[in-house]
């Protein structure tokens, strides 16, 4: 009788062990299936949401990469499209070749809209601004710049005007009345130091910095050139904060989730801390 009882117990234990094994195996299979299903759903969501193309230049590539990462955390595919001209991203956006850009400051975008009949919108919260300054590889101070100096200046309206106003603030020129919406070199009333101006495309100002006595540039462009540090300016435009840079889209996408939510995520403390550590002061976080 005892043997029969022990036999029954052994059979029961064996059955329980097999049941547990099956249960564990079923659970693992379910988890594996769930994981695969989640991955499939994520990929399906990305396919449904499509790919967001973000235009940028060398100066803004790092910031655009961070924004792309935030969009991907929302379930979107992203693609960075690089441009080598200051106005090329805006033209591509207006034409519908890209979905957004991170390249130009707000006054530049507003002027582009006015001149091109476009309706590009900058998304809030704004991302950052870059100190805009006068640089020289030959002189250590503004006072050292000689009469007859060669100075490079951006040829687009907004950046030309701010450069000329800076030179007036420094007492190097006197501006008369504006002949148009923005100051140009034609509006210089008194060129006290007989400066010779070289008008160049904004992205090319750094390329010839060694060929002139001084030149205007955003700090990030100088830093990336390797010629000198972005903080080694002779004179910095105190109004740089009025030239914020952020994601720009066509008007119909101004309220799009991928644009609005991504820029909100950019203000997360860990994201902005990483940004600050990387940019070495050539970009400054924009605060409302």
QUIHUBEL-V148298 format. One line per field, one symbol per residue. ss: DSSP state (H for helix, E for strand, L for the rest). A space follows every 10 residues. Layout:
ss = ???
This chain:
ss = LHHHHHHHHH HHHHHHHHHH HHHHHHHHHH HHHHHHHHHH HHHHHHHHHL EEEEEELLLL HHHHHHHHHH HHHLLLEEEE EELLLLLHHH HHHHHLLLLE EELLEHHHHH HHHHHHLLLE EELLLLLEEL LEEEELLLLL LHHHLLLLLE EEEELLHHHH HHHHHHHHHL LLLEELLLLL LLLLHHHEEE LLLLLEEEEE LHHHLLLLLL LLLEEEEEHH HHHHHLLLLL LLLLEELLLH HHLLELLEEE HHHLLLHHHH HHHHHLLLHH HHHHHHHHHL LLLEELLL
